[in-house]
Amino acid sequence: MKNLRIYSVTKDLKKIRIHHLVKSLSKELTFTISNLEINFITGRSILDINKRYLKHNYTTDIITFNYSSVTKHIDGEIFISIDEALVNSEKFKVAFSDELARLVIHGILHLLGYDDEKKCDKIIMKRLENKLLSKNNFVLL
């Protein structure tokens, strides 16, 4: 997929599968990509980004930066913590690859304007994530 770059601290990640996932999501959710970087990084790195850019002194599983003012035209960056994804997969008893796919989907939904600050919005977003995850059963590792 053009204009999509994937970086990872682990060599185990199958980048082509992420490309397929994003392509499938673009058809399902009808968006185009101007520029998108998906970065799979360490927990320490995501903590540094969270402190530096968001002024939060805690780790998280995903941080998304949206540079577009047009909803269906993606221009942004997604940072996913491999370490936090592993913790989540164990906590929620799901496959690590499914958790990574869920986080990619979650980041794209944020770039499309979905929010999860309010409880009602979080429920809507989680339902859509579940639907998209089951439709796009890709193995990322």
GIVEN-V956746 format. One record per helix or strand. SS is the DSSP state (hx for helix, st for strand). FROM is the first residue (numbers start at 1). LEN is the number of residues. If there is no record, write none. Layout:
# GIVEN-V956746
SS_FROM_LEN ; SS_FROM_LEN
This chain:
# GIVEN-V956746
st_4_5 ; hx_15_15 ; st_32_10 ; hx_43_12 ; st_62_5 ; st_73_9 ; hx_82_10 ; hx_96_16 ; hx_119_17
